[in-house]
Every structure is written in structure tokens, then in C-alpha cells.
Amino acid sequence: MGKLYGILGLITILFFSCKNQKSDKEFTTITNDSLVVSNAIEGKKLLEQKCYLCHSPSAPEKQGRVGPPMIAVKAHYLEDSTTKEEFIEAFTSFVLKPAKENVKLKGAVKRFGLMPKSIYEKEEVEKIASFVYDYKIEEPNWFKTHWQDHGKKLYKNDSQPVLSFTNEQLSYKELGLKYALGTKKVLGKNLMGTIQDSGVAKAVEFCNIKAYPLTDSMAVAYNAKIKRVSDKPRNPKNTANKIELQHIETFKKNVATNEKIAPIVEEGNQEVHFYYPIITNDMCLKCHGKPKENITLEVQNLLSAKYPEDKATGYNVNEVRGIWSITLDKKEDVQFQ
């Protein structure tokens, strides 16, 4: 009898030991899957926030485009034998340190120029690359024909899974970025189209007449209050208030010290206020740079005529020219982070 109890006890221990081992394995699998999904969601958000302004899937083929669509980047970096590790390594290396000898989209560089170096976290770029490799990404309706007309093989995209999420799944920070960058994309597309078609002087007239209506239309579409404000406004209507001036100074310090730029979100009882910097690049200097050095005499005369109180000049690249100031309604039925 003692031996029987001993055997039963051993069987019981082995049973629970095996069960626990299985549970541990299941838990590990679930945890890893959750991590993969979490990284994919973050990669998609980063792609839309950091890449689509220049690599938009919605800009037309001929006008208003400042870079190739992201699907073109994916297609050029992806061959049948390319592993995920090779794709992430090549993609990340180029984004962090663009160099002509590593260019894969030579036609795009001829048209748009070499991608400027930007301040990105390596981990963020790797998450973007991982998402682009694994999932179907948006593509312009003209791209398939364009790709096949150049004798290229069909690229990997259609057969991949789609990852999507609603506004309810976005934090206030992510929602604010979506609205700010979405509005910036619309303004940028129209502005670039005007510059490419008619030159910088016409772009000044575009900003004077159409920038406000376009911004207002995006505010209506997003159901939010959207403003671009500055401590050195071109139009007095864009003058920052006291709180906005404080945030402009914060972002200036972030940029000056090469700190990571993060949106500022302030929650009230019924509203949420979102702030994010507007940082200058080479294109901005054509209207916001230094007279005679970056701004032509024709453009300077036009600016003086359109904006007699203009303060928005004298900038260099990578300086805070102002901020996005967005007000969102607080949703009581949605739990934001």
C-alpha cells in the first residue's frame, strides 16, 4: 500500500509538473504574440506619423509629391531572397544615415534629391521596417501600373495581412499627431504642387489665400480645433497665446539639445489640448529663411506686400518655427492613455 501511494504521488507530481510546463509554454507563446502585435501596431503608427508626410500613399503621381510613396520603397528593398533581418538592416541603415552609394531608388533621388538626415531613434525605425515587411501598406491607385510599366515583377504586398485600428484605439497623443500630420500633409501637398507648377512666389499667394480654408476644412473633417501658431507669426492671426509661447520655448530647448521630440498633451474636464512643434527644413527657408540668402527679392517683395507685419523670417534648418495647437473633445465613453 505504501508503495502504491508512493507511485500515485509520483504520478501526481509528474502530472502537475507537465501541466505547469505546458502552461508556461502557452503563456510564453501568448506573451510573444502579444509583443509582436504590439510592435506592429506601434510600427504602423510610427510609419503614418514619421514617414507619410513625404512618402504619402495619397499624393498624386505627378504633382505635390516630395518623395516616392512608401510602397515604392518597400518594393525596391524587397526581393524574393530578402530575409526580414536583411530588409530591416538595409532600411534602417539608410534612414539613419542616407548616402548616395546606398541608394536603391535612383530615379527618386534624381527627381526629389537625397533624403535629408533626420533625428530618429533606431528602435523606432526598426519597428517601422518590421511593420512594412510583414504587413500590407497603403499604396496609390496608380502605383501598380507604374511599377509594371517599368518591367518590374509584382511586389510583395497584396498577399500580406492588413493591420488597422480606429480612433478609439488611439491615445490622445496619437490622435493629436494624426490630426496635425494629416493637416500638414494636405497643406504640404498643395503647397508643393504650387511650387512645382508655378514657383515660390505663387506659393506665397497660395498660403495667403488657401492655407486657412484648408486648415479649417481639416478641422471640420477631424471634428477638432486646429491652429498653427508662432512666437514670430507671419499673419497676426497666428500669434501664440501665453500657454502656447511656453510650449514653443520647451520645444526649442528640446531641438537645441537634440532631445527626443514628444507631443505635449494637457487634459481638462471636457477638452484635451495637444501641442507639437513645426520644425523648419530646406524647403521652408525659401519663404522663412534669410532675405537675399534664402529668400529671393521677388518673394521678399511679395511677402512685404501680403504681410506688412511679417516676423517669420531669419530661420535656419531644424529650428522651431511654431507649433500645432489642437483642441479635442474629451470622450467619456472611451478610455484613452
C-alpha positions as CSV (number, residue, x, y, z in Angstrom):
1,M,0.0,0.0,0.0
2,G,2.9,2.4,0.9
3,K,4.5,1.7,-2.5
4,L,1.1,2.3,-4.2
5,Y,0.7,5.7,-2.5
6,G,4.3,6.5,-3.5
7,I,3.6,5.7,-7.1
8,L,0.4,7.7,-7.1
9,G,2.2,10.6,-5.5
10,L,4.9,10.5,-8.2
11,I,2.3,10.3,-10.9
12,T,0.5,13.3,-9.4
13,I,3.7,15.3,-9.2
14,L,4.7,14.4,-12.8
15,F,1.1,15.3,-14.0
16,F,1.1,18.7,-12.4
17,S,4.7,19.3,-13.4
18,C,3.9,18.6,-17.0
19,K,0.7,20.7,-16.8
20,N,2.7,23.6,-15.4
21,Q,5.4,23.2,-18.1
22,K,2.6,23.3,-20.7
23,S,1.1,26.4,-19.1
24,D,4.4,28.1,-19.1
25,K,4.9,27.3,-22.7
26,E,1.4,28.6,-23.6
27,F,2.0,31.8,-21.5
28,T,5.3,32.4,-23.3
29,T,3.7,31.9,-26.7
30,I,0.8,34.3,-25.8
31,T,3.3,36.9,-24.4
32,N,5.4,36.7,-27.5
33,D,2.4,37.0,-29.9
34,S,1.2,40.0,-27.9
35,L,4.6,41.6,-28.2
36,V,4.6,41.1,-31.9
37,V,1.2,42.6,-32.3
38,S,2.1,45.5,-30.0
39,N,5.3,46.2,-32.0
40,A,3.3,46.0,-35.3
41,I,0.7,48.5,-34.0
42,E,3.5,50.9,-32.9
43,G,5.3,50.4,-36.3
44,K,2.1,51.3,-38.2
45,K,1.6,54.4,-36.1
46,L,5.2,55.5,-36.5
47,L,5.0,54.9,-40.2
48,E,2.0,57.2,-40.5
49,Q,3.4,59.8,-38.1
50,K,7.0,60.0,-39.4
51,C,7.0,58.8,-43.0
52,Y,3.8,59.6,-44.7
53,L,4.3,63.4,-44.8
54,C,7.0,62.9,-47.5
55,H,6.1,59.3,-48.6
56,S,2.4,59.8,-48.8
57,P,0.2,57.0,-50.3
58,S,-2.4,59.5,-51.3
59,A,-0.4,62.2,-53.2
60,P,-0.8,62.1,-57.0
61,E,1.9,60.7,-59.2
62,K,3.0,63.9,-60.9
63,Q,2.2,66.8,-58.6
64,G,2.5,67.7,-54.9
65,R,4.8,64.8,-54.1
66,V,8.0,65.4,-52.2
67,G,9.2,61.8,-52.2
68,P,8.3,58.3,-53.6
69,P,5.4,56.5,-51.9
70,M,6.3,54.1,-49.2
71,I,5.2,51.1,-51.2
72,A,7.9,52.1,-53.8
73,V,10.5,52.0,-51.0
74,K,9.2,48.6,-49.9
75,A,9.2,47.2,-53.4
76,H,12.7,48.3,-54.2
77,Y,14.1,47.0,-50.9
78,L,12.3,43.6,-51.2
79,E,13.4,40.8,-53.4
80,D,12.4,37.1,-53.3
81,S,15.5,36.2,-51.4
82,T,15.4,39.1,-49.0
83,T,15.0,38.0,-45.4
84,K,13.3,40.1,-42.8
85,E,16.6,40.7,-41.0
86,E,18.2,41.9,-44.2
87,F,15.3,44.2,-45.0
88,I,15.3,45.8,-41.6
89,E,19.1,46.3,-41.6
90,A,19.2,47.9,-45.1
91,F,16.1,50.1,-44.4
92,T,17.3,51.2,-41.0
93,S,20.9,51.9,-42.1
94,F,19.7,54.2,-44.9
95,V,17.2,56.1,-42.9
96,L,19.6,56.8,-40.1
97,K,22.4,57.7,-42.5
98,P,21.3,58.5,-46.0
99,A,24.1,58.1,-48.5
100,K,24.2,58.2,-52.3
101,E,26.2,55.0,-52.5
102,N,23.5,53.1,-50.7
103,V,20.5,54.4,-52.7
104,K,18.1,51.8,-54.1
105,L,15.6,54.3,-55.6
106,K,18.0,56.1,-58.0
107,G,15.1,57.6,-60.1
108,A,13.5,59.0,-57.0
109,V,16.8,60.7,-55.9
110,K,17.1,62.3,-59.4
111,R,13.6,63.7,-59.0
112,F,13.4,64.6,-55.3
113,G,17.0,64.6,-54.2
114,L,18.7,62.5,-51.5
115,M,16.6,62.0,-48.3
116,P,17.8,64.5,-45.7
117,K,19.2,63.2,-42.5
118,S,16.6,63.2,-39.7
119,I,16.8,62.6,-36.0
120,Y,15.2,59.2,-35.5
121,E,15.5,56.6,-32.8
122,K,17.0,53.3,-34.2
123,E,14.4,51.3,-32.4
124,E,11.6,53.3,-34.0
125,V,13.0,52.9,-37.5
126,E,13.3,49.1,-36.9
127,K,9.7,48.9,-35.8
128,I,8.6,50.8,-39.0
129,A,10.8,48.5,-41.2
130,S,9.4,45.4,-39.4
131,F,5.8,46.5,-40.0
132,V,6.4,47.4,-43.6
133,Y,8.0,44.0,-44.2
134,D,5.2,42.0,-42.5
135,Y,2.0,43.8,-43.4
136,K,0.2,45.3,-46.4
137,I,0.7,49.0,-46.5
138,E,-1.3,51.7,-48.4
139,E,-0.4,52.3,-52.0
140,P,-1.5,54.9,-54.5
141,N,-4.0,53.7,-57.1
142,W,-1.5,54.5,-59.9
143,F,1.4,52.5,-58.5
144,K,0.8,49.0,-59.8
145,T,0.5,50.3,-63.4
146,H,3.6,52.5,-62.9
147,W,5.6,49.6,-61.5
148,Q,4.6,47.1,-64.2
149,D,5.2,49.7,-67.0
150,H,8.8,49.8,-65.8
151,G,9.0,46.0,-66.3
152,K,9.2,45.2,-62.6
153,K,8.0,41.9,-61.1
154,L,4.9,42.0,-58.8
155,Y,6.0,43.2,-55.4
156,K,5.1,41.6,-52.0
157,N,2.1,43.5,-50.6
158,D,-1.3,42.2,-51.7
159,S,-0.9,38.8,-50.1
160,Q,0.0,40.2,-46.7
161,P,-2.3,40.8,-43.8
162,V,-3.8,44.2,-43.1
163,L,-3.4,45.9,-39.7
164,S,-5.9,48.6,-38.9
165,F,-7.3,50.4,-35.9
166,T,-9.9,53.1,-35.1
167,N,-9.6,56.4,-33.4
168,E,-11.0,54.8,-30.3
169,Q,-7.8,52.7,-30.1
170,L,-5.5,55.8,-30.3
171,S,-4.3,57.7,-27.3
172,Y,-4.9,61.5,-27.2
173,K,-1.2,61.9,-28.2
174,E,-1.6,59.6,-31.2
175,L,-4.9,61.2,-32.2
176,G,-3.4,64.7,-32.0
177,L,-0.5,63.6,-34.1
178,K,-2.8,62.1,-36.6
179,Y,-4.7,65.4,-36.9
180,A,-1.6,67.5,-37.0
181,L,0.3,65.4,-39.5
182,G,-2.8,64.8,-41.6
183,T,-3.4,68.6,-41.9
184,K,0.3,69.2,-42.6
185,K,0.1,66.6,-45.3
186,V,-2.8,68.3,-47.1
187,L,-1.2,71.7,-46.8
188,G,2.2,70.4,-47.9
189,K,0.8,68.5,-50.9
190,N,-1.0,71.6,-52.2
191,L,2.0,73.9,-51.4
192,M,4.5,71.6,-53.1
193,G,2.2,71.3,-56.1
194,T,2.0,75.1,-56.4
195,I,5.8,75.4,-56.1
196,Q,6.5,72.7,-58.7
197,D,3.9,74.2,-61.1
198,S,4.3,77.9,-60.6
199,G,7.3,78.7,-58.3
200,V,7.7,80.0,-54.8
201,A,6.1,83.4,-55.4
202,K,2.8,81.7,-56.3
203,A,3.2,79.5,-53.2
204,V,3.1,82.7,-51.1
205,E,-0.2,83.7,-52.7
206,F,-1.4,80.1,-52.0
207,C,-0.6,80.4,-48.3
208,N,-2.2,83.9,-48.2
209,I,-5.5,82.7,-49.7
210,K,-5.9,79.0,-49.2
211,A,-4.0,77.9,-46.1
212,Y,-6.7,79.0,-43.7
213,P,-9.6,77.4,-45.6
214,L,-7.7,74.1,-46.0
215,T,-6.9,74.0,-42.3
216,D,-10.5,74.8,-41.4
217,S,-11.7,72.0,-43.7
218,M,-9.4,69.6,-42.0
219,A,-10.7,70.8,-38.6
220,V,-14.2,70.0,-39.7
221,A,-13.2,66.6,-41.1
222,Y,-11.5,65.7,-37.8
223,N,-14.1,67.5,-35.6
224,A,-11.3,69.3,-33.7
225,K,-10.0,72.9,-33.4
226,I,-6.7,73.1,-35.4
227,K,-4.3,76.0,-35.3
228,R,-0.7,76.8,-36.3
229,V,0.7,79.4,-34.0
230,S,4.1,81.1,-33.6
231,D,6.1,83.5,-31.5
232,K,7.2,85.0,-34.8
233,P,4.0,85.0,-36.8
234,R,3.7,85.9,-40.5
235,N,0.0,86.6,-40.1
236,P,-1.1,88.2,-36.8
237,K,-3.9,85.7,-36.6
238,N,-1.2,83.0,-35.9
239,T,0.1,84.7,-32.8
240,A,0.7,82.2,-29.9
241,N,-1.0,82.8,-26.6
242,K,0.7,82.7,-23.2
243,I,0.4,78.9,-22.8
244,E,1.4,78.2,-26.4
245,L,4.5,80.5,-26.0
246,Q,5.6,78.4,-23.1
247,H,5.4,75.2,-25.1
248,I,7.2,76.8,-28.0
249,E,10.1,77.5,-25.7
250,T,10.0,73.9,-24.4
251,F,10.2,72.6,-27.9
252,K,13.1,75.0,-28.8
253,K,15.1,73.6,-25.9
254,N,14.3,70.0,-27.0
255,V,15.6,70.7,-30.5
256,A,18.6,72.7,-29.4
257,T,19.8,69.8,-27.1
258,N,18.8,67.1,-29.6
259,E,16.3,65.6,-27.2
260,K,13.6,63.3,-28.5
261,I,10.5,65.4,-29.6
262,A,7.3,64.3,-27.9
263,P,3.9,65.9,-28.1
264,I,2.6,67.8,-25.1
265,V,-0.9,66.7,-24.0
266,E,-2.9,68.5,-21.4
267,E,-6.3,67.1,-20.3
268,G,-9.1,69.3,-19.0
269,N,-12.6,68.3,-17.8
270,Q,-14.2,68.4,-21.2
271,E,-11.3,69.1,-23.6
272,V,-7.8,67.9,-24.4
273,H,-5.1,70.3,-25.7
274,F,-2.4,68.9,-27.9
275,Y,0.8,70.7,-28.9
276,Y,3.5,69.6,-31.4
277,P,6.4,71.6,-33.0
278,I,6.6,72.9,-36.6
279,I,10.3,72.5,-37.5
280,T,12.0,74.1,-40.5
281,N,13.6,72.2,-43.3
282,D,15.3,73.4,-46.6
283,M,12.0,74.0,-48.3
284,C,10.8,76.2,-45.5
285,L,13.7,78.6,-45.9
286,K,12.5,79.7,-49.4
287,C,9.9,81.8,-47.5
288,H,11.1,81.7,-43.9
289,G,14.9,81.9,-44.3
290,K,17.1,84.9,-44.6
291,P,16.4,87.7,-47.1
292,K,18.8,87.7,-50.1
293,E,20.4,84.5,-48.8
294,N,17.4,82.1,-48.9
295,I,14.5,84.4,-50.0
296,T,14.6,85.9,-53.4
297,L,13.9,89.6,-53.9
298,E,10.7,88.8,-55.7
299,V,9.4,86.6,-52.9
300,Q,10.6,89.2,-50.3
301,N,8.6,92.0,-52.0
302,L,5.6,89.8,-52.2
303,L,5.8,88.9,-48.5
304,S,6.1,92.5,-47.6
305,A,3.0,93.4,-49.6
306,K,0.9,90.5,-48.4
307,Y,2.1,90.5,-44.8
308,P,3.3,94.0,-43.7
309,E,3.7,92.8,-40.1
310,D,5.7,89.7,-41.1
311,K,8.0,88.4,-38.4
312,A,8.5,84.9,-39.8
313,T,11.9,85.1,-41.4
314,G,15.5,84.6,-40.4
315,Y,15.2,80.9,-39.7
316,N,17.8,78.2,-40.3
317,V,17.2,74.5,-40.9
318,N,16.0,72.5,-37.9
319,E,14.5,75.3,-35.9
320,V,11.1,75.6,-34.2
321,R,9.0,78.0,-36.3
322,G,5.9,77.4,-34.3
323,I,3.6,74.7,-33.1
324,W,0.4,72.8,-33.9
325,S,-2.2,73.7,-31.2
326,I,-5.1,71.3,-31.4
327,T,-8.1,71.0,-29.1
328,L,-10.1,67.8,-29.0
329,D,-13.3,66.9,-27.2
330,K,-12.8,64.6,-24.4
331,K,-14.6,61.3,-24.8
332,E,-16.2,60.0,-21.6
333,D,-17.1,56.6,-23.1
334,V,-13.5,55.9,-24.4
335,Q,-10.5,55.1,-22.2
336,F,-7.5,56.9,-23.5
337,Q,-4.0,56.5,-22.3
